[in-house]
Amino acid sequence: MKPSFLLFLLFSSSLHLSFSVSEPYTAIFSFGDSLADTGNHLVDGPNPILSTTHPPYGMTFFRRPTGRCSDGRLVIDFITEAFGLPLLPPSKAHNTDFHKGANFAITGGTAMSFDYFHNRGLESTVWVNGSLSDQIDWFQDMKPSLCSSPEECKEYFRRCLFVVGEFGGNDYNAFFFAGRGIKQVISNVSVIVGGIVEGVERLINQGAVDLVVPGVFPFGCFPLYLKLYGSKHKEDYGRRSGCLKKFNTLAWYHNEKLRVGLERLQKKYPSTRIVYADYYAAAIRFNLAPKNFGFTHGALKACCGDRSKYNVNMSARCGTSNATVCHDPETYASWDGVHYTEAAHRFIAKGLLEGPYANPPIMSLHSPKDSASFTTK
């Protein structure tokens, strides 16, 4: 994802559902941006302005760049492992069997289509045709290879989990990177959230039954945004978190709109299970009490970058020859200033899988007998 941003602490209630199922998932299908991309950007031909396909990306777990914007695994990887399934291949991979799942997420992905940005004079800040609608088109193209009749598809997708997002970060980036103000961005939140809800409904109409839809992270806590949009006024920062209030307020507003939209969708499709995943609350903990998670360097300093206040410098981006990288990413929450470390992704996933940041916890949707035990290390 191109840098995304943004205190209200989000203690929002997620959807309260009650159901009991016992069959394990046979596949997971993921959609999103760089926070979930497991290689589509790499397969698609990496954008030369990005460095995410170069070392030290991937250094912790894979020992090589895989297209993931982290030092290791992402939230979607931990969710997939917890259900005893293989890590999701990027949907653009060649000669690959996708019956156990696929990842359609791509770095730079947006909730809205390119036309939305073009009509607002923002096309120069959107650099990939990978909107949620595009990704669902890719899914539809793949669908005939997964099942061959309406009855077979209904049975197959009944045992699949769909993870839709997060989406929205790059949509807001397009405004900010074009120099637009916070008021104009906030005025577009309803439209952007509506695009996400519309995409979720489209997947339901394609056969999805169990869906997890994450909100956005607290943008105002990203080191990159603290660097780019820092203020001289103390009151612009959260007293406890040190994050920029206005960006976190935007994230909070987006998430509340999304949660309400999903509640309405749940009522419209009572046979589905739509779970709102509270990425904001799962991540803000790192800023309020970083040492509780082993982040001894706090949560406002990137592991990979330069040696400035936030370890962020656009002339020394992670993955370029000018950058430095810490030797202990487990003690950092931020990897490159806008993406998290594997250690942070692990804690976020644990909160979603076991509660309280997804209600019901994602693991309660299905309880596969052969699922891997989920640990914090």
C-alpha positions as CSV (number, residue, x, y, z in Angstrom):
1,M,0.0,0.0,0.0
2,K,1.1,3.5,-0.7
3,P,1.5,5.1,2.7
4,S,-1.8,5.3,4.4
5,F,-2.6,7.5,7.4
6,L,-4.8,9.4,10.8
7,L,-7.8,10.0,18.9
8,F,-10.5,8.7,19.5
9,L,-9.8,5.3,21.0
10,L,-12.1,2.9,19.1
11,F,-14.0,0.8,21.6
12,S,-16.7,0.1,19.0
13,S,-18.8,-3.0,19.3
14,S,-18.4,-5.4,16.4
15,L,-21.3,-7.4,15.0
16,H,-22.9,-9.6,17.6
17,L,-23.6,-12.9,16.0
18,S,-24.5,-16.2,17.5
19,F,-24.1,-19.4,15.5
20,S,-22.4,-22.8,15.8
21,V,-20.7,-24.6,13.0
22,S,-18.3,-27.5,13.0
23,E,-16.9,-28.1,9.6
24,P,-13.4,-26.8,8.9
25,Y,-12.8,-24.3,6.2
26,T,-11.4,-25.8,3.0
27,A,-10.2,-22.5,1.5
28,I,-9.7,-18.9,2.3
29,F,-10.0,-16.1,-0.3
30,S,-8.4,-12.7,0.6
31,F,-8.8,-9.3,-0.9
32,G,-7.0,-6.1,0.0
33,D,-4.0,-3.9,-0.4
34,S,-0.3,-4.0,0.7
35,L,-1.4,-5.0,4.2
36,A,-2.5,-8.4,2.7
37,D,-0.6,-8.7,-0.6
38,T,1.3,-12.0,-0.6
39,G,2.8,-11.5,-4.0
40,N,0.5,-10.1,-6.7
41,H,2.5,-7.0,-7.0
42,L,5.6,-9.0,-7.5
43,V,4.0,-11.4,-10.1
44,D,2.4,-8.4,-11.9
45,G,5.8,-6.7,-12.4
46,P,6.8,-4.5,-9.6
47,N,6.5,-0.8,-9.9
48,P,10.1,0.6,-10.1
49,I,9.3,3.4,-7.6
50,L,8.6,0.9,-4.9
51,S,11.3,-1.0,-3.0
52,T,9.1,-3.6,-1.3
53,T,10.3,-6.4,-3.6
54,H,13.9,-5.9,-2.5
55,P,15.8,-7.1,0.6
56,P,15.4,-6.7,3.6
57,Y,11.7,-7.3,3.0
58,G,10.9,-10.9,4.0
59,M,14.1,-11.3,6.0
60,T,12.5,-12.7,9.2
61,F,10.5,-15.7,8.0
62,F,10.9,-16.2,4.3
63,R,14.6,-15.1,4.2
64,R,13.8,-13.4,0.8
65,P,11.4,-10.9,-0.6
66,T,8.0,-12.4,-1.4
67,G,6.0,-9.3,-2.3
68,R,4.8,-9.0,1.3
69,C,5.3,-5.5,2.7
70,S,6.9,-6.6,6.0
71,D,9.9,-8.5,7.3
72,G,7.8,-11.7,7.4
73,R,4.3,-12.9,7.6
74,L,1.1,-10.8,7.5
75,V,-2.2,-11.0,9.4
76,I,-3.7,-13.1,6.6
77,D,-0.8,-15.5,6.9
78,F,-1.5,-16.1,10.6
79,I,-5.2,-16.5,10.0
80,T,-4.5,-19.1,7.3
81,E,-2.1,-21.0,9.4
82,A,-4.5,-21.0,12.3
83,F,-7.0,-22.9,10.2
84,G,-4.4,-25.5,9.1
85,L,-4.3,-24.3,5.5
86,P,-1.3,-23.5,3.3
87,L,-0.2,-19.9,2.9
88,L,-2.4,-18.3,0.2
89,P,-0.7,-18.0,-3.2
90,P,-1.2,-14.7,-5.0
91,S,-4.1,-15.0,-7.5
92,K,-1.8,-14.0,-10.4
93,A,0.6,-16.9,-9.8
94,H,1.0,-19.2,-12.8
95,N,0.4,-23.0,-12.8
96,T,-1.1,-22.9,-9.3
97,D,-4.0,-24.9,-7.8
98,F,-6.3,-22.4,-5.9
99,H,-8.8,-24.9,-4.5
100,K,-7.4,-24.2,-1.0
101,G,-7.6,-20.5,-1.4
102,A,-6.1,-17.5,-3.2
103,N,-5.1,-14.0,-2.3
104,F,-6.3,-11.3,-4.7
105,A,-4.9,-8.4,-2.6
106,I,-2.4,-6.2,-4.4
107,T,-0.1,-3.4,-3.2
108,G,-1.8,-0.1,-3.9
109,G,-5.3,-1.6,-4.0
110,T,-8.2,0.8,-3.4
111,A,-11.8,0.5,-2.4
112,M,-12.9,2.7,-5.3
113,S,-12.3,2.2,-9.1
114,F,-9.9,4.3,-11.1
115,D,-12.8,6.4,-12.6
116,Y,-13.7,7.7,-9.1
117,F,-10.2,9.2,-8.7
118,H,-10.0,10.4,-12.3
119,N,-13.2,12.3,-11.9
120,R,-11.7,14.1,-8.9
121,G,-8.4,14.9,-10.6
122,L,-6.6,12.3,-8.4
123,E,-5.4,9.9,-11.1
124,S,-1.7,10.8,-10.6
125,T,-1.8,9.5,-7.0
126,V,-3.4,6.1,-7.9
127,W,-0.9,3.9,-9.6
128,V,-2.4,0.4,-9.8
129,N,-5.7,-1.0,-11.3
130,G,-6.4,-3.1,-8.3
131,S,-9.6,-1.8,-6.8
132,L,-11.9,-4.1,-4.8
133,S,-14.1,-4.3,-7.9
134,D,-11.1,-5.3,-10.0
135,Q,-10.2,-8.0,-7.5
136,I,-13.7,-9.4,-7.5
137,D,-13.5,-9.5,-11.3
138,W,-10.3,-11.6,-10.9
139,F,-12.2,-13.9,-8.5
140,Q,-15.0,-14.3,-10.9
141,D,-12.5,-15.2,-13.6
142,M,-11.0,-17.9,-11.3
143,K,-14.4,-19.2,-10.2
144,P,-15.0,-21.7,-13.1
145,S,-11.7,-23.5,-12.2
146,L,-13.0,-23.9,-8.6
147,C,-16.5,-25.3,-9.2
148,S,-18.5,-26.2,-12.3
149,S,-22.2,-25.9,-11.4
150,P,-24.3,-23.7,-9.2
151,E,-24.9,-26.5,-6.8
152,E,-21.2,-27.4,-6.6
153,C,-20.2,-23.7,-6.1
154,K,-22.8,-23.3,-3.4
155,E,-21.4,-26.3,-1.4
156,Y,-17.8,-25.3,-2.0
157,F,-18.1,-21.6,-1.0
158,R,-20.2,-22.6,2.0
159,R,-17.0,-24.0,3.5
160,C,-14.8,-21.0,2.5
161,L,-13.8,-17.9,4.5
162,F,-13.6,-14.6,2.7
163,V,-11.4,-11.8,4.2
164,V,-12.3,-8.5,2.5
165,G,-9.7,-5.8,3.4
166,E,-8.6,-3.7,4.8
167,F,-9.7,-1.2,2.1
168,G,-9.7,2.6,2.3
169,G,-6.2,3.5,3.2
170,N,-5.0,4.1,-0.3
171,D,-8.2,5.9,-1.2
172,Y,-7.5,8.5,1.4
173,N,-3.8,8.6,0.5
174,A,-4.8,9.6,-3.0
175,F,-6.4,12.8,-1.6
176,F,-3.6,13.6,0.9
177,F,-0.8,13.0,-1.6
178,A,-2.5,15.4,-4.0
179,G,-2.5,18.1,-1.3
180,R,-6.2,17.9,-0.5
181,G,-7.4,18.9,3.0
182,I,-8.8,16.7,5.8
183,K,-12.4,18.2,5.3
184,Q,-12.5,17.1,1.7
185,V,-11.3,13.7,2.6
186,I,-13.8,13.3,5.4
187,S,-16.6,14.3,2.9
188,N,-15.7,11.3,0.8
189,V,-15.8,8.7,3.6
190,S,-19.4,7.7,3.1
191,V,-18.8,7.0,-0.6
192,I,-15.6,5.0,0.0
193,V,-17.2,3.0,2.7
194,G,-20.2,2.5,0.4
195,G,-17.8,1.0,-2.2
196,I,-16.5,-1.5,0.4
197,V,-20.0,-2.5,1.5
198,E,-21.0,-2.9,-2.2
199,G,-18.0,-5.1,-2.8
200,V,-18.9,-7.3,0.2
201,E,-22.5,-7.6,-1.1
202,R,-21.2,-8.6,-4.6
203,L,-19.1,-11.4,-3.0
204,I,-22.2,-12.6,-1.1
205,N,-24.0,-12.8,-4.5
206,Q,-21.1,-14.8,-5.8
207,G,-21.7,-17.4,-3.0
208,A,-19.7,-16.1,0.0
209,V,-21.3,-17.1,3.3
210,D,-18.6,-16.4,6.0
211,L,-16.9,-13.0,5.6
212,V,-14.5,-11.0,7.7
213,V,-14.3,-7.3,6.9
214,P,-11.5,-5.4,8.7
215,G,-11.5,-1.6,9.4
216,V,-8.5,0.6,8.8
217,F,-5.6,1.0,11.1
218,P,-4.9,4.1,13.1
219,F,-3.2,6.1,10.3
220,G,-2.0,8.8,12.7
221,C,0.3,6.4,14.4
222,F,2.3,5.4,11.3
223,P,5.8,6.8,11.5
224,L,5.7,7.9,7.9
225,Y,2.7,10.2,8.5
226,L,4.2,11.5,11.7
227,K,7.2,12.5,9.5
228,L,5.3,13.9,6.6
229,Y,2.5,15.6,8.4
230,G,4.1,16.4,11.8
231,S,2.8,19.5,13.7
232,K,4.5,22.1,15.9
233,H,1.5,22.1,18.1
234,K,1.5,19.6,21.0
235,E,-2.3,19.5,21.1
236,D,-2.3,17.9,17.6
237,Y,-1.0,14.7,19.1
238,G,-2.6,12.1,21.4
239,R,-1.3,12.6,25.0
240,R,-0.9,8.8,25.6
241,S,-0.3,7.5,22.1
242,G,1.9,10.3,20.5
243,C,-0.2,9.9,17.3
244,L,-1.6,12.6,15.1
245,K,-5.2,13.1,16.2
246,K,-6.8,14.2,12.9
247,F,-5.7,11.2,11.0
248,N,-6.9,8.8,13.7
249,T,-10.2,10.7,13.8
250,L,-10.5,10.0,10.1
251,A,-9.8,6.3,10.7
252,W,-12.3,6.2,13.6
253,Y,-15.0,7.8,11.4
254,H,-14.3,5.4,8.5
255,N,-14.5,2.4,10.8
256,E,-17.8,3.5,12.4
257,K,-19.4,4.0,9.0
258,L,-18.1,0.6,7.9
259,R,-19.4,-1.2,11.0
260,V,-22.9,0.3,10.6
261,G,-22.9,-0.5,6.9
262,L,-22.0,-4.1,7.6
263,E,-24.7,-4.4,10.2
264,R,-27.3,-3.4,7.6
265,L,-25.9,-5.9,5.2
266,Q,-26.0,-8.6,7.8
267,K,-29.7,-7.9,8.3
268,K,-30.3,-8.0,4.5
269,Y,-28.5,-11.4,4.2
270,P,-29.3,-13.2,7.5
271,S,-28.0,-16.5,6.2
272,T,-24.5,-15.1,5.9
273,R,-22.0,-14.4,8.8
274,I,-20.4,-11.0,8.4
275,V,-17.8,-10.1,11.0
276,Y,-16.2,-6.7,11.5
277,A,-12.6,-7.0,12.4
278,D,-11.3,-4.1,14.5
279,Y,-7.8,-3.5,13.2
280,Y,-7.8,-0.1,14.8
281,A,-8.2,-1.3,18.4
282,A,-5.9,-4.3,17.8
283,A,-3.1,-2.0,16.7
284,I,-3.6,1.1,18.9
285,R,-2.5,-1.0,21.8
286,F,1.1,-0.9,20.5
287,N,1.1,2.8,20.9
288,L,-0.5,2.9,24.3
289,A,1.6,0.2,25.9
290,P,4.3,-1.0,23.4
291,K,6.5,-2.7,26.0
292,N,3.6,-5.0,26.9
293,F,4.2,-6.6,23.5
294,G,7.9,-6.6,23.6
295,F,8.3,-3.5,21.5
296,T,11.1,-1.9,23.5
297,H,11.7,0.6,20.8
298,G,8.1,1.9,21.0
299,A,5.7,2.0,18.2
300,L,6.5,5.3,16.5
301,K,9.9,4.3,15.1
302,A,10.4,2.1,12.0
303,C,12.8,-0.9,12.1
304,C,13.8,-0.3,8.5
305,G,14.7,3.1,7.2
306,D,17.3,5.7,8.3
307,R,18.4,7.0,11.7
308,S,16.2,10.0,12.1
309,K,13.5,10.5,14.7
310,Y,11.0,8.0,13.2
311,N,13.6,6.1,11.1
312,V,11.7,7.5,8.1
313,N,13.3,9.4,5.2
314,M,12.0,9.3,1.6
315,S,15.6,9.4,0.5
316,A,16.4,6.3,2.5
317,R,13.4,4.1,2.1
318,C,13.5,0.6,3.3
319,G,14.8,-1.6,0.5
320,T,17.1,1.0,-1.0
321,S,20.8,1.3,-0.7
322,N,20.6,4.3,1.7
323,A,18.5,2.5,4.3
324,T,19.5,0.7,7.4
325,V,17.7,-2.1,9.1
326,C,17.5,-3.2,12.7
327,H,18.7,-6.6,13.7
328,D,15.8,-7.3,16.1
329,P,12.5,-6.6,14.3
330,E,10.6,-8.5,17.0
331,T,11.2,-5.4,19.2
332,Y,9.6,-3.0,16.7
333,A,5.9,-2.6,15.8
334,S,6.6,-0.7,12.6
335,W,8.6,-2.2,9.8
336,D,9.1,0.5,7.2
337,G,7.0,3.4,8.6
338,V,3.6,2.4,7.2
339,H,3.6,-1.4,7.3
340,Y,3.9,-3.5,10.5
341,T,6.5,-6.1,11.5
342,E,5.7,-9.8,11.5
343,A,5.7,-9.5,15.3
344,A,3.0,-6.9,15.2
345,H,1.0,-8.8,12.6
346,R,1.1,-11.8,14.9
347,F,-0.4,-9.9,17.8
348,I,-3.1,-8.4,15.6
349,A,-4.1,-11.8,14.2
350,K,-4.2,-13.3,17.7
351,G,-6.6,-10.6,18.8
352,L,-8.8,-11.3,15.8
353,L,-8.7,-15.1,16.0
354,E,-9.2,-15.4,19.7
355,G,-11.0,-12.1,20.5
356,P,-11.7,-9.4,21.5
357,Y,-11.1,-7.6,18.2
358,A,-13.5,-9.6,16.1
359,N,-16.8,-10.5,17.5
360,P,-17.3,-13.4,17.4
361,P,-13.5,-14.3,17.2
362,I,-12.7,-15.6,13.8
363,M,-11.7,-19.0,15.1
364,S,-15.2,-19.4,16.5
365,L,-16.6,-19.4,12.9
366,H,-15.3,-22.9,12.4
367,S,-13.3,-25.1,14.7
368,P,-11.2,-27.3,12.4
369,K,-9.9,-30.5,14.0
370,D,-6.6,-30.2,12.3
371,S,-5.9,-26.5,12.8
372,A,-2.6,-25.4,14.0
373,S,-2.4,-24.2,17.6
374,F,-2.0,-20.4,17.7
375,T,0.9,-19.1,19.8
376,T,2.3,-15.6,20.4
377,K,5.7,-16.7,19.3
